[in-house]
Amino acid sequence: MGARVIYLFSPARFQDDRGWFSETYNARKAASHGLDMVFVQDNQSFSRDAGTIRGLHFQAAPVAQGKLVRVLTGRILDVAVDIRRGSPTYGQYVSAELSAENGAQLYIPPGFAHAFATLEPNTQVFYKVTAFYDKASEGGVRWDDPDIGIDWGLGDLTPTLSAKDALLPTLSSFTSPFDYDGVPMTLTTLSPY
Ligand SMILES: Cc1cn([C@H]2C[C@H](O)[C@@H](COP(=O)(O)OP(=O)(O)O[C@H]3O[C@H](C)C(=O)[C@H](O)[C@H]3O)O2)c(=O)[nH]c1=O
């Protein structure tokens, strides 16, 4: 089944005179914290402009994806929106600032739409997913849906979007493929990790 809550954690960094070393993913350690999902694909994206928003995206079952997100260069606001029909927090979101500097990672389970906004130019995001890409199973919701009301922290930056994302539906005009699984939406911080 894999973890069904949203986890935020920063793997330890071992500092020395050269810099630092970190195990950014360790299946045994992750499983000891309840992150017992299996990842089958790694993704990486580069966004040139600060204010680039990618998402809100999801893949429907049977290829719904859990995503373990971190930042290689730059900084993002990472966002997960609960789109499980019948959830007491349907349409609500959690967010966290992930950066190359803080080394923080966010795990977003299936049932949540995922997006991030870059807060610096030339930001590279790396994330592991628990199901292979399947274009036919992709869906999404508008980044600026007033019923969700995400505060992206962009100030007066004009968002950069793909043509696809600019045409995504609002929550009110879309039927989610996910049903509530009885697990409340919580942002659980694992520390130390
Ligand atoms: C996601 C994906 C895309 N692609 C191809 C399809 C397009 O030709 C190109 C760009 O795809 P897209 O515009 O969907 O990329 P993003 O807007 O960064 O989408 C991602 O944005 C948010 C943050 C997500 O959570 C998803 O992982 C993903 O939907 O890469 C692939 O070949 N494999 C893949 O797994």
The ligand as an ORCA input file, in Angstrom:
! r2SCAN-3c Opt
* xyz 0 1
  C       5.688     13.580    -16.143
  C       6.361     13.011    -17.362
  C       6.433     13.728    -18.547
  N       7.060     13.177    -19.634
  C       7.147     13.983    -20.865
  C       5.809     14.426    -21.413
  C       6.120     15.759    -22.045
  O       6.570     15.571    -23.371
  C       7.269     16.315    -21.205
  C       6.839     17.359    -20.197
  O       5.773     16.800    -19.454
  P       4.906     17.733    -18.531
  O       4.632     19.038    -19.218
  O       3.729     16.924    -18.037
  O       5.918     18.010    -17.332
  P       5.551     18.754    -15.955
  O       4.615     19.903    -16.199
  O       6.818     19.013    -15.246
  O       4.717     17.644    -15.191
  C       5.046     17.186    -13.899
  O       4.623     18.199    -13.039
  C       4.226     17.883    -11.735
  C       5.158     18.608    -10.779
  C       4.086     16.484    -11.371
  O       3.879     16.158    -10.202
  C       4.192     15.421    -12.373
  O       5.268     14.563    -12.042
  C       4.344     15.861    -13.761
  O       3.033     15.948    -14.289
  O       7.836     15.177    -20.535
  C       7.622     11.911    -19.607
  O       8.163     11.418    -20.623
  N       7.538     11.192    -18.442
  C       6.938     11.689    -17.310
  O       6.917     10.995    -16.263
*
